[in-house]
Amino acid sequence: MATLKDVADKAGVSSAAASRILNNDPSLSVSPETRQKVLEAARLLSYRKKLKAGMKSAYTMGILQWFSSLQELEDNYYLSIRQGIEEFCSSNCLNVIRTFKNDLNCMESLSQADGLICIGKFTEDEVFRFKKLTDSLLLIDMASHDPETSSITLDFNQAVTDALDHLYQLGHRDIGYLGGLEYLADGTLFPDSRKKTFIDYCESHDIRYVPYLREEQFSSEAGYRMMLELISSGKLPTAVFAASDPIALGALKALREEGLRVPDDISLIGFDDISLCQMTSPPLTTVHAPAYEMGQYGAGIVYHLLREPSGTALHIKMPCRLVIRDSCQKK
């Protein structure tokens, strides 16, 4: 059985740092890269934390992430969800089996779990296979229409509406959209309700948007490319809504390189509220997505299902809030 020292050695950190990271110590200041190295080392070594004297772990929680470990590191949204789950499990003495969908023997590893939380987007066939592993199943970031499968998603309708209300009140009537495309395992494009809400809002408020709508990937590189494409088209909106902060950060870089100022020349809003948004120049106005809390609540729901099985699923939409900083101004 792997020890804490084994994990620390593999990750290249001290045993004390590894322990604090694995116990989600909020007072520890450490880079996301180092944190991920420790979590990945623990996963590869199948490390299990020792319980405190007198404490018994009654259940094992399985966590399945649809991203690879590298993608998760690049997208703090999904990493924050997982950290919320693991913090709950640590506080309630639950064993954790952490795996990624592209891992070898992924389903075999999860067969030892009593409850299962799946983070991301999955096909109906995949969800059916998950349900065969356990009845205590919850999906995070993907709505379930099955009365027997619980899910937690964000209220994208309210979130996008709040962001566009802010731009509309500032006088913007030409607004761009930079989004990402996500595909399920069977190649099906997963519909993003952010885009639908954006289009519905623009059409109902007589906002010009069609020439400024771009979609690629949820990454800073894609945001950079999409904004350069908008700039080179010679038709820039007065404001842009980006469907994720990484997209917004890439767009901000492209604008800066092309000599355009935010918010003087164009206003910009992101989505997620990652910590870097406070450090950009100017600080980025964005929608705060309660990713960590989604993980905490999700783990609590599955824990409840394990102790008190119920045939009724919970379908939860969590509200987001607009965080106004300095990247938007009146037209």
NORZI-V398741 format. One record per run of one state. SS is the DSSP state (~ for helix, > for strand, _ for the rest). FROM is the first residue (numbers start at 0). LEN is the number of residues. If there is no record, write none. Layout:
SS&FROM&LEN, SS&FROM&LEN
//
This chain:
_&0&3, ~&3&8, _&11&3, ~&14&8, _&22&9, ~&31&13, _&44&15, >&59&6, _&65&3, ~&68&6, _&74&1, ~&75&16, _&91&3, >&94&6, _&100&5, ~&105&5, _&110&4, >&114&5, _&119&4, ~&123&10, _&133&2, >&135&5, _&140&9, >&149&5, _&154&1, ~&155&14, _&169&4, >&173&7, _&180&1, >&181&2, _&183&5, >&188&2, _&190&2, ~&192&12, _&204&3, >&207&1, _&208&1, ~&209&3, >&212&4, _&216&3, ~&219&14, _&233&5, >&238&4, _&242&2, ~&244&13, _&257&9, >&266&6, _&272&2, ~&274&4, _&278&6, >&284&4, _&288&2, ~&290&17, _&307&7, >&314&4, _&318&2, >&320&3, _&323&8
//
